[in-house]
Amino acid sequence: MPVKAKRPLGRKLALAALCVAVAAAGTLAYFLLREDEATTPEFPGDHHVIVYLERDIDDSVLEQVEAALRDHPLTEEVQFESQAEAFEQFQDTFADQPDILDSVDADTLPSAFRVKLTDADRSEEFIQEFADVEGIYEVSDLMGAYRYWVPACIEFEEEGIGPAEDDTESVLYEIQQACSSFGFDL
């Protein structure tokens, strides 16, 4: 079994910031997009899993990972995102938060594959299959974060707690920015 290298703190912070942004965007999207009579919450847009790659991945291992992702029966579409593209999206997403921007440089963020799944309900199965594959740093399930926050959103909504009416436009703008940076068009 290969020995895993120690992961730098900046990289962990960047990934954590991205996960928090996605979770916050999903929560706010839920408040703004949920219909009054909706009984089953659904994730806006297509369901994607993001497969973050090790920074020092060999080209041959990269090709094997891509082939395995493309050949998986739950995969509908696979899109590669280079380190430079990831950094550009990170800069766009956190443009108004200089403290976060200053903690990350171009070499911090990993390359990744965005995988569109055919069946969102089986995302955990997909994640388990790729969690320990050579060359993969982490597999992130945006739907999992969304499902995690839905019960809290429902409870807050039932209590009448939500974004302030005056904040709707700015909140919607933030959601659209965050979602578009992750490949979702609302």
N, CA and C atoms as a LAMMPS dump frame, in Angstrom:
ITEM: TIMESTEP
0
ITEM: NUMBER OF ATOMS
558
ITEM: BOX BOUNDS ff ff ff
-5.0000000000000000e+02 5.0000000000000000e+02
-5.0000000000000000e+02 5.0000000000000000e+02
-5.0000000000000000e+02 5.0000000000000000e+02
ITEM: ATOMS id mol type element x y z
1 1 1 N 0.853 -1.179 0
2 1 2 C 0 0 0
3 1 3 C 0.894 1.237 0
4 2 1 N 0.64 2.202 -0.912
5 2 2 C 1.488 3.379 -0.991
6 2 3 C 1.334 4.245 0.253
7 3 1 N 2.457 4.861 0.611
8 3 2 C 2.465 5.76 1.761
9 3 3 C 1.93 7.112 1.304
10 4 1 N 0.971 7.642 2.04
11 4 2 C 0.394 8.932 1.678
12 4 3 C 1.274 10.047 2.219
13 5 1 N 1.511 11.039 1.392
14 5 2 C 2.324 12.18 1.793
15 5 3 C 1.515 13.096 2.704
16 6 1 N 2.224 13.793 3.562
17 6 2 C 1.571 14.76 4.445
18 6 3 C 1.039 15.903 3.581
19 7 1 N -0.194 16.29 3.816
20 7 2 C -0.829 17.316 2.999
21 7 3 C -0.618 18.683 3.635
22 8 1 N -0.207 19.685 2.844
23 8 2 C 0.056 21.014 3.388
24 8 3 C -1.216 21.674 3.924
25 9 1 N -1.046 22.517 4.944
26 9 2 C -2.159 23.181 5.605
27 9 3 C -2.911 24.098 4.644
28 10 1 N -2.199 24.82 3.801
29 10 2 C -2.854 25.73 2.857
30 10 3 C -3.8 24.999 1.929
31 11 1 N -3.405 23.825 1.499
32 11 2 C -4.237 23.026 0.609
33 11 3 C -5.49 22.557 1.338
34 12 1 N -5.318 22.144 2.593
35 12 2 C -6.474 21.719 3.383
36 12 3 C -7.425 22.885 3.607
37 13 1 N -6.875 24.063 3.892
38 13 2 C -7.712 25.242 4.098
39 13 3 C -8.467 25.607 2.828
40 14 1 N -7.8 25.513 1.69
41 14 2 C -8.454 25.841 0.427
42 14 3 C -9.6 24.878 0.146
43 15 1 N -9.37 23.58 0.342
44 15 2 C -10.433 22.604 0.126
45 15 3 C -11.56 22.794 1.128
46 16 1 N -11.218 23.094 2.356
47 16 2 C -12.251 23.339 3.373
48 16 3 C -13.069 24.569 3.002
49 17 1 N -12.404 25.611 2.532
50 17 2 C -13.117 26.828 2.132
51 17 3 C -14.058 26.546 0.97
52 18 1 N -13.608 25.739 0.009
53 18 2 C -14.471 25.381 -1.111
54 18 3 C -15.68 24.586 -0.639
55 19 1 N -15.472 23.634 0.259
56 19 2 C -16.582 22.828 0.779
57 19 3 C -17.575 23.693 1.545
58 20 1 N -17.072 24.616 2.347
59 20 2 C -17.955 25.515 3.101
60 20 3 C -18.745 26.398 2.138
61 21 1 N -18.09 26.895 1.096
62 21 2 C -18.781 27.744 0.126
63 21 3 C -19.891 26.978 -0.575
64 22 1 N -19.623 25.734 -0.945
65 22 2 C -20.637 24.913 -1.604
66 22 3 C -21.796 24.632 -0.659
67 23 1 N -21.483 24.287 0.584
68 23 2 C -22.543 24.014 1.56
69 23 3 C -23.385 25.259 1.81
70 24 1 N -22.738 26.408 1.946
71 24 2 C -23.476 27.658 2.167
72 24 3 C -24.33 28 0.953
73 25 1 N -23.764 27.835 -0.233
74 25 2 C -24.524 28.12 -1.45
75 25 3 C -25.725 27.192 -1.559
76 26 1 N -25.534 25.921 -1.243
77 26 2 C -26.647 24.972 -1.276
78 26 3 C -27.725 25.327 -0.278
79 27 1 N -27.322 25.729 0.908
80 27 2 C -28.285 26.114 1.94
81 27 3 C -29.081 27.337 1.501
82 28 1 N -28.382 28.352 1.014
83 28 2 C -29.071 29.561 0.574
84 28 3 C -29.93 29.3 -0.658
85 29 1 N -29.443 28.465 -1.565
86 29 2 C -30.24 28.11 -2.739
87 29 3 C -31.519 27.415 -2.315
88 30 1 N -31.412 26.59 -1.319
89 30 2 C -32.583 25.889 -0.817
90 30 3 C -33.633 26.886 -0.338
91 31 1 N -33.22 27.876 0.455
92 31 2 C -34.169 28.863 0.967
93 31 3 C -34.815 29.652 -0.163
94 32 1 N -34.033 29.999 -1.17
95 32 2 C -34.541 30.862 -2.227
96 32 3 C -35.308 30.122 -3.31
97 33 1 N -34.99 28.865 -3.528
98 33 2 C -35.57 28.142 -4.653
99 33 3 C -36.64 27.13 -4.269
100 34 1 N -36.789 26.856 -3.003
101 34 2 C -37.748 25.837 -2.562
102 34 3 C -39.166 26.355 -2.732
103 35 1 N -40.009 25.547 -3.334
104 35 2 C -41.416 25.897 -3.473
105 35 3 C -42.13 25.594 -2.168
106 36 1 N -43.214 26.335 -1.875
107 36 2 C -43.946 26.156 -0.625
108 36 3 C -44.489 24.743 -0.464
109 37 1 N -44.936 24.142 -1.535
110 37 2 C -45.576 22.832 -1.441
111 37 3 C -44.622 21.671 -1.712
112 38 1 N -43.34 21.96 -1.867
113 38 2 C -42.374 20.905 -2.19
114 38 3 C -42.299 19.898 -1.049
115 39 1 N -42.361 18.626 -1.402
116 39 2 C -42.283 17.589 -0.381
117 39 3 C -40.928 16.913 -0.375
118 40 1 N -40.296 16.808 -1.527
119 40 2 C -39 16.167 -1.622
120 40 3 C -37.979 17.174 -2.125
121 41 1 N -37.021 17.534 -1.296
122 41 2 C -36.026 18.502 -1.754
123 41 3 C -35.134 17.887 -2.827
124 42 1 N -34.842 18.669 -3.841
125 42 2 C -33.975 18.201 -4.911
126 42 3 C -32.831 19.184 -5.076
127 43 1 N -31.685 18.659 -5.437
128 43 2 C -30.504 19.478 -5.643
129 43 3 C -30.662 20.237 -6.95
130 44 1 N -30.411 21.559 -6.951
131 44 2 C -30.537 22.315 -8.191
132 44 3 C -29.446 21.927 -9.182
133 45 1 N -29.821 21.735 -10.421
134 45 2 C -28.85 21.399 -11.449
135 45 3 C -28.495 19.927 -11.457
136 46 1 N -27.483 19.594 -12.228
137 46 2 C -27.033 18.216 -12.347
138 46 3 C -26.224 17.816 -11.127
139 47 1 N -26.174 16.501 -10.873
140 47 2 C -25.423 16.016 -9.72
141 47 3 C -23.984 15.732 -10.137
142 48 1 N -23.05 16.361 -9.445
143 48 2 C -21.634 16.188 -9.726
144 48 3 C -20.89 15.699 -8.494
145 49 1 N -19.902 14.882 -8.745
146 49 2 C -18.935 14.484 -7.734
147 49 3 C -17.605 15.038 -8.226
148 50 1 N -16.828 15.603 -7.318
149 50 2 C -15.534 16.15 -7.712
150 50 3 C -14.445 15.233 -7.181
151 51 1 N -13.589 14.778 -8.085
152 51 2 C -12.491 13.877 -7.747
153 51 3 C -11.203 14.698 -7.792
154 52 1 N -10.704 15.067 -6.608
155 52 2 C -9.463 15.842 -6.511
156 52 3 C -8.273 14.894 -6.64
157 53 1 N -7.273 15.316 -7.412
158 53 2 C -6.111 14.478 -7.698
159 53 3 C -4.913 14.892 -6.847
160 54 1 N -4.02 13.929 -6.621
161 54 2 C -2.75 14.228 -5.947
162 54 3 C -1.978 15.215 -6.825
163 55 1 N -1.24 16.115 -6.196
164 55 2 C -0.513 17.128 -6.97
165 55 3 C 0.603 16.534 -7.82
166 56 1 N 1.227 15.477 -7.352
167 56 2 C 2.359 14.893 -8.071
168 56 3 C 1.957 13.654 -8.87
169 57 1 N 0.737 13.596 -9.34
170 57 2 C 0.234 12.427 -10.058
171 57 3 C 0.969 12.257 -11.392
172 58 1 N 1.375 11.023 -11.683
173 58 2 C 2.02 10.702 -12.964
174 58 3 C 0.982 10.745 -14.074
175 59 1 N 1.434 11.032 -15.29
176 59 2 C 0.521 11.055 -16.434
177 59 3 C -0.154 9.707 -16.645
178 60 1 N 0.595 8.62 -16.443
179 60 2 C 0.003 7.292 -16.649
180 60 3 C -1.087 7.007 -15.614
181 61 1 N -0.864 7.425 -14.363
182 61 2 C -1.876 7.236 -13.313
183 61 3 C -3.083 8.126 -13.603
184 62 1 N -2.836 9.346 -14.063
185 62 2 C -3.917 10.258 -14.43
186 62 3 C -4.797 9.633 -15.514
187 63 1 N -4.169 9.045 -16.511
188 63 2 C -4.915 8.394 -17.591
189 63 3 C -5.725 7.212 -17.07
190 64 1 N -5.155 6.443 -16.133
191 64 2 C -5.879 5.31 -15.546
192 64 3 C -7.095 5.786 -14.752
193 65 1 N -6.922 6.846 -13.974
194 65 2 C -8.038 7.394 -13.19
195 65 3 C -9.133 7.885 -14.133
196 66 1 N -8.742 8.63 -15.162
197 66 2 C -9.735 9.145 -16.106
198 66 3 C -10.481 8.005 -16.794
199 67 1 N -9.762 6.976 -17.212
200 67 2 C -10.405 5.831 -17.865
201 67 3 C -11.379 5.135 -16.914
202 68 1 N -10.965 4.96 -15.663
203 68 2 C -11.842 4.313 -14.677
204 68 3 C -13.1 5.144 -14.439
205 69 1 N -12.946 6.457 -14.373
206 69 2 C -14.11 7.331 -14.184
207 69 3 C -15.048 7.258 -15.381
208 70 1 N -14.48 7.327 -16.575
209 70 2 C -15.31 7.3 -17.79
210 70 3 C -16.016 5.957 -17.977
211 71 1 N -15.374 4.875 -17.557
212 71 2 C -15.943 3.539 -17.748
213 71 3 C -16.937 3.13 -16.665
214 72 1 N -17.047 3.91 -15.615
215 72 2 C -17.936 3.539 -14.504
216 72 3 C -19.4 3.644 -14.949
217 73 1 N -20.236 2.67 -14.582
218 73 2 C -21.634 2.684 -15.029
219 73 3 C -22.462 3.87 -14.505
220 74 1 N -22.041 4.508 -13.421
221 74 2 C -22.785 5.663 -12.901
222 74 3 C -22.342 6.985 -13.523
223 75 1 N -21.303 6.943 -14.351
224 75 2 C -20.764 8.163 -14.952
225 75 3 C -21.529 8.522 -16.215
226 76 1 N -22.002 9.771 -16.237
227 76 2 C -22.634 10.292 -17.442
228 76 3 C -21.656 11.165 -18.226
229 77 1 N -20.862 11.963 -17.5
230 77 2 C -19.928 12.886 -18.145
231 77 3 C -18.739 13.133 -17.221
232 78 1 N -17.547 13.284 -17.811
233 78 2 C -16.333 13.57 -17.047
234 78 3 C -15.675 14.804 -17.652
235 79 1 N -15.318 15.754 -16.783
236 79 2 C -14.654 16.976 -17.234
237 79 3 C -13.408 17.188 -16.381
238 80 1 N -12.264 17.392 -17.031
239 80 2 C -11.009 17.628 -16.319
240 80 3 C -10.845 19.116 -16.039
241 81 1 N -10.354 19.437 -14.843
242 81 2 C -10.058 20.82 -14.47
243 81 3 C -8.604 20.872 -14.006
244 82 1 N -7.787 21.628 -14.722
245 82 2 C -6.367 21.73 -14.384
246 82 3 C -6.174 22.548 -13.112
247 83 1 N -4.956 22.507 -12.601
248 83 2 C -4.608 23.286 -11.415
249 83 3 C -4.807 24.783 -11.684
250 84 1 N -4.417 25.231 -12.858
251 84 2 C -4.565 26.65 -13.215
252 84 3 C -6.039 27.044 -13.282
253 85 1 N -6.867 26.184 -13.873
254 85 2 C -8.306 26.469 -13.943
255 85 3 C -8.932 26.488 -12.55
256 86 1 N -8.507 25.57 -11.689
257 86 2 C -9.023 25.523 -10.316
258 86 3 C -8.658 26.803 -9.571
259 87 1 N -7.428 27.268 -9.75
260 87 2 C -6.989 28.491 -9.074
261 87 3 C -7.759 29.707 -9.593
262 88 1 N -8.005 29.753 -10.89
263 88 2 C -8.766 30.861 -11.472
264 88 3 C -10.193 30.895 -10.901
265 89 1 N -10.829 29.732 -10.808
266 89 2 C -12.177 29.674 -10.231
267 89 3 C -12.159 30.047 -8.751
268 90 1 N -11.129 29.612 -8.041
269 90 2 C -10.992 29.951 -6.628
270 90 3 C -10.893 31.465 -6.459
271 91 1 N -10.091 32.107 -7.307
272 91 2 C -9.943 33.563 -7.244
273 91 3 C -11.266 34.265 -7.529
274 92 1 N -12.013 33.764 -8.5
275 92 2 C -13.314 34.36 -8.814
276 92 3 C -14.296 34.184 -7.66
277 93 1 N -14.309 32.989 -7.072
278 93 2 C -15.25 32.686 -5.995
279 93 3 C -14.982 33.528 -4.758
280 94 1 N -13.706 33.709 -4.414
281 94 2 C -13.345 34.406 -3.181
282 94 3 C -12.741 35.788 -3.443
283 95 1 N -13.123 36.413 -4.546
284 95 2 C -12.563 37.713 -4.924
285 95 3 C -12.762 38.776 -3.849
286 96 1 N -13.852 38.706 -3.118
287 96 2 C -14.126 39.725 -2.101
288 96 3 C -13.67 39.304 -0.703
289 97 1 N -12.852 38.262 -0.619
290 97 2 C -12.342 37.783 0.665
291 97 3 C -10.82 37.648 0.594
292 98 1 N -10.096 38.771 0.713
293 98 2 C -8.643 38.771 0.525
294 98 3 C -7.88 37.874 1.497
295 99 1 N -8.385 37.683 2.709
296 99 2 C -7.689 36.81 3.664
297 99 3 C -7.61 35.381 3.149
298 100 1 N -8.694 34.918 2.55
299 100 2 C -8.698 33.562 1.989
300 100 3 C -7.803 33.516 0.761
301 101 1 N -7.901 34.527 -0.104
302 101 2 C -7.072 34.565 -1.314
303 101 3 C -5.584 34.564 -0.982
304 102 1 N -5.205 35.296 0.062
305 102 2 C -3.793 35.382 0.438
306 102 3 C -3.246 34.073 0.987
307 103 1 N -4.119 33.189 1.461
308 103 2 C -3.662 31.93 2.053
309 103 3 C -3.437 30.832 1.016
310 104 1 N -3.75 31.117 -0.245
311 104 2 C -3.673 30.095 -1.29
312 104 3 C -2.899 30.643 -2.479
313 105 1 N -2.01 29.813 -3.03
314 105 2 C -1.331 30.202 -4.262
315 105 3 C -1.67 29.188 -5.355
316 106 1 N -1.15 29.421 -6.542
317 106 2 C -1.508 28.601 -7.702
318 106 3 C -1.156 27.129 -7.531
319 107 1 N -0.143 26.823 -6.719
320 107 2 C 0.265 25.431 -6.542
321 107 3 C -0.51 24.709 -5.443
322 108 1 N -1.342 25.432 -4.712
323 108 2 C -2.05 24.845 -3.579
324 108 3 C -3.204 23.953 -4.014
325 109 1 N -3.987 24.409 -4.978
326 109 2 C -5.187 23.674 -5.377
327 109 3 C -4.843 22.534 -6.33
328 110 1 N -5.51 21.419 -6.177
329 110 2 C -5.224 20.268 -7.034
330 110 3 C -6.014 20.312 -8.341
331 111 1 N -5.547 19.552 -9.306
332 111 2 C -6.346 19.294 -10.496
333 111 3 C -7.485 18.38 -10.069
334 112 1 N -8.532 18.341 -10.88
335 112 2 C -9.681 17.53 -10.483
336 112 3 C -10.487 17.1 -11.701
337 113 1 N -11.291 16.082 -11.494
338 113 2 C -12.299 15.68 -12.466
339 113 3 C -13.66 16.005 -11.87
340 114 1 N -14.513 16.639 -12.665
341 114 2 C -15.916 16.827 -12.285
342 114 3 C -16.68 15.718 -12.995
343 115 1 N -17.351 14.907 -12.211
344 115 2 C -18.05 13.749 -12.764
345 115 3 C -19.547 13.949 -12.588
346 116 1 N -20.268 13.993 -13.693
347 116 2 C -21.729 14.078 -13.652
348 116 3 C -22.254 12.649 -13.554
349 117 1 N -23.069 12.397 -12.539
350 117 2 C -23.589 11.053 -12.305
351 117 3 C -24.959 10.868 -12.944
352 118 1 N -25.25 9.629 -13.298
353 118 2 C -26.553 9.302 -13.866
354 118 3 C -27.604 9.112 -12.789
355 119 1 N -27.182 8.755 -11.574
356 119 2 C -28.11 8.484 -10.473
357 119 3 C -27.555 9.085 -9.186
358 120 1 N -28.115 10.224 -8.783
359 120 2 C -27.626 10.937 -7.599
360 120 3 C -27.778 10.116 -6.327
361 121 1 N -28.76 9.241 -6.278
362 121 2 C -28.995 8.439 -5.075
363 121 3 C -27.909 7.396 -4.837
364 122 1 N -27.07 7.16 -5.829
365 122 2 C -26.009 6.161 -5.68
366 122 3 C -24.626 6.812 -5.594
367 123 1 N -24.594 8.093 -5.259
368 123 2 C -23.312 8.801 -5.209
369 123 3 C -22.38 8.227 -4.148
370 124 1 N -22.921 7.797 -3.012
371 124 2 C -22.078 7.236 -1.951
372 124 3 C -21.365 5.974 -2.439
373 125 1 N -22.054 5.165 -3.207
374 125 2 C -21.45 3.959 -3.798
375 125 3 C -20.28 4.349 -4.708
376 126 1 N -20.491 5.367 -5.525
377 126 2 C -19.46 5.857 -6.433
378 126 3 C -18.246 6.349 -5.646
379 127 1 N -18.502 7.127 -4.605
380 127 2 C -17.427 7.69 -3.782
381 127 3 C -16.611 6.586 -3.133
382 128 1 N -17.276 5.581 -2.592
383 128 2 C -16.576 4.474 -1.936
384 128 3 C -15.657 3.74 -2.911
385 129 1 N -16.094 3.591 -4.141
386 129 2 C -15.286 2.878 -5.133
387 129 3 C -14.009 3.634 -5.499
388 130 1 N -14.034 4.957 -5.405
389 130 2 C -12.879 5.751 -5.819
390 130 3 C -12.095 6.356 -4.657
391 131 1 N -12.539 6.159 -3.443
392 131 2 C -11.912 6.796 -2.276
393 131 3 C -10.442 6.43 -2.101
394 132 1 N -10.068 5.197 -2.366
395 132 2 C -8.693 4.748 -2.122
396 132 3 C -7.918 4.434 -3.397
397 133 1 N -8.345 4.98 -4.512
398 133 2 C -7.672 4.729 -5.784
399 133 3 C -6.383 5.548 -5.846
400 134 1 N -5.322 4.927 -6.343
401 134 2 C -4.034 5.607 -6.483
402 134 3 C -4.193 6.87 -7.328
403 135 1 N -3.6 7.962 -6.859
404 135 2 C -3.633 9.223 -7.581
405 135 3 C -4.771 10.144 -7.173
406 136 1 N -5.732 9.615 -6.407
407 136 2 C -6.868 10.427 -5.965
408 136 3 C -6.605 10.927 -4.553
409 137 1 N -6.713 12.232 -4.377
410 137 2 C -6.505 12.872 -3.074
411 137 3 C -7.779 12.799 -2.233
412 138 1 N -8.921 13.145 -2.855
413 138 2 C -10.197 13.169 -2.14
414 138 3 C -11.337 13.178 -3.15
415 139 1 N -12.466 12.598 -2.76
416 139 2 C -13.67 12.635 -3.577
417 139 3 C -14.718 13.425 -2.8
418 140 1 N -15.239 14.477 -3.416
419 140 2 C -16.195 15.364 -2.755
420 140 3 C -17.559 15.24 -3.41
421 141 1 N -18.556 15.033 -2.58
422 141 2 C -19.928 14.872 -3.057
423 141 3 C -20.734 16.108 -2.697
424 142 1 N -21.02 16.949 -3.677
425 142 2 C -21.798 18.151 -3.418
426 142 3 C -23.203 17.802 -2.95
427 143 1 N -23.757 16.721 -3.469
428 143 2 C -25.099 16.3 -3.068
429 143 3 C -25.108 15.886 -1.602
430 144 1 N -24.04 15.274 -1.138
431 144 2 C -23.956 14.874 0.265
432 144 3 C -24.02 16.08 1.182
433 145 1 N -23.313 17.139 0.82
434 145 2 C -23.363 18.368 1.62
435 145 3 C -24.766 18.957 1.592
436 146 1 N -25.373 18.914 0.43
437 146 2 C -26.739 19.434 0.299
438 146 3 C -27.703 18.632 1.176
439 147 1 N -27.611 17.312 1.091
440 147 2 C -28.488 16.457 1.904
441 147 3 C -28.254 16.681 3.393
442 148 1 N -27.039 16.958 3.759
443 148 2 C -26.709 17.207 5.157
444 148 3 C -27.426 18.459 5.67
445 149 1 N -27.477 19.497 4.831
446 149 2 C -28.044 20.776 5.261
447 149 3 C -29.55 20.879 5.072
448 150 1 N -30.174 20.031 4.257
449 150 2 C -31.61 20.136 4
450 150 3 C -32.455 20.064 5.273
451 151 1 N -32.227 19.106 6.186
452 151 2 C -33.066 19.078 7.399
453 151 3 C -32.996 20.376 8.203
454 152 1 N -31.815 20.961 8.302
455 152 2 C -31.689 22.228 9.024
456 152 3 C -32.445 23.338 8.3
457 153 1 N -32.368 23.347 6.976
458 153 2 C -33.078 24.365 6.204
459 153 3 C -34.585 24.248 6.408
460 154 1 N -35.085 23.024 6.396
461 154 2 C -36.52 22.807 6.598
462 154 3 C -36.93 23.295 7.983
463 155 1 N -36.131 22.961 8.977
464 155 2 C -36.443 23.389 10.341
465 155 3 C -36.423 24.911 10.462
466 156 1 N -35.414 25.554 9.892
467 156 2 C -35.349 27.014 9.937
468 156 3 C -36.544 27.637 9.22
469 157 1 N -36.889 27.06 8.066
470 157 2 C -38.007 27.606 7.309
471 157 3 C -39.313 27.47 8.085
472 158 1 N -39.497 26.33 8.74
473 158 2 C -40.708 26.13 9.54
474 158 3 C -40.774 27.111 10.703
475 159 1 N -39.618 27.519 11.196
476 159 2 C -39.561 28.497 12.287
477 159 3 C -39.645 29.933 11.756
478 160 1 N -39.691 30.076 10.428
479 160 2 C -39.766 31.409 9.839
480 160 3 C -38.429 32.109 9.749
481 161 1 N -37.35 31.34 9.851
482 161 2 C -36.01 31.919 9.798
483 161 3 C -35.452 31.724 8.394
484 162 1 N -34.968 32.771 7.795
485 162 2 C -34.395 32.686 6.463
486 162 3 C -33.653 33.969 6.155
487 163 1 N -33.157 34.123 4.938
488 163 2 C -32.469 35.361 4.585
489 163 3 C -33.423 36.549 4.723
490 164 1 N -32.892 37.677 5.149
491 164 2 C -33.704 38.884 5.263
492 164 3 C -34.224 39.275 3.892
493 165 1 N -35.412 39.808 3.864
494 165 2 C -36.039 40.152 2.593
495 165 3 C -35.17 41.099 1.774
496 166 1 N -34.527 42.047 2.446
497 166 2 C -33.684 43.014 1.743
498 166 3 C -32.409 42.385 1.185
499 167 1 N -32.027 41.225 1.689
500 167 2 C -30.794 40.577 1.262
501 167 3 C -30.99 39.614 0.096
502 168 1 N -32.205 39.416 -0.347
503 168 2 C -32.489 38.388 -1.343
504 168 3 C -31.627 38.525 -2.592
505 169 1 N -31.513 39.737 -3.119
506 169 2 C -30.742 39.913 -4.352
507 169 3 C -29.265 39.604 -4.153
508 170 1 N -28.676 40.083 -3.068
509 170 2 C -27.256 39.831 -2.845
510 170 3 C -27.005 38.356 -2.552
511 171 1 N -27.922 37.725 -1.817
512 171 2 C -27.777 36.298 -1.529
513 171 3 C -27.895 35.497 -2.817
514 172 1 N -28.868 35.826 -3.649
515 172 2 C -29.037 35.121 -4.914
516 172 3 C -27.799 35.284 -5.79
517 173 1 N -27.236 36.488 -5.823
518 173 2 C -26.019 36.727 -6.598
519 173 3 C -24.875 35.841 -6.103
520 174 1 N -24.691 35.769 -4.778
521 174 2 C -23.632 34.935 -4.2
522 174 3 C -23.845 33.465 -4.546
523 175 1 N -25.087 33.021 -4.483
524 175 2 C -25.395 31.626 -4.82
525 175 3 C -25.06 31.359 -6.28
526 176 1 N -25.473 32.248 -7.156
527 176 2 C -25.199 32.06 -8.575
528 176 3 C -23.701 32.031 -8.846
529 177 1 N -22.94 32.913 -8.188
530 177 2 C -21.492 32.933 -8.373
531 177 3 C -20.858 31.632 -7.903
532 178 1 N -21.245 31.193 -6.705
533 178 2 C -20.671 29.962 -6.157
534 178 3 C -21.049 28.762 -7.008
535 179 1 N -22.313 28.678 -7.397
536 179 2 C -22.754 27.535 -8.194
537 179 3 C -22.109 27.532 -9.573
538 180 1 N -21.996 28.7 -10.206
539 180 2 C -21.383 28.733 -11.534
540 180 3 C -19.91 28.36 -11.466
541 181 1 N -19.243 28.686 -10.356
542 181 2 C -17.839 28.312 -10.232
543 181 3 C -17.67 26.804 -10.099
544 182 1 N -18.735 26.112 -9.705
545 182 2 C -18.689 24.658 -9.6
546 182 3 C -19.401 23.979 -10.764
547 183 1 N -19.734 24.742 -11.803
548 183 2 C -20.296 24.151 -13.007
549 183 3 C -21.807 24.041 -13.017
550 184 1 N -22.509 24.703 -12.109
551 184 2 C -23.963 24.662 -12.078
552 184 3 C -24.51 25.973 -12.608
553 185 1 N -25.539 25.904 -13.424
554 185 2 C -26.221 27.102 -13.891
555 185 3 C -27.62 27.101 -13.315
556 186 1 N -27.904 28.086 -12.468
557 186 2 C -29.236 28.186 -11.849
558 186 3 C -30.131 29.054 -12.697
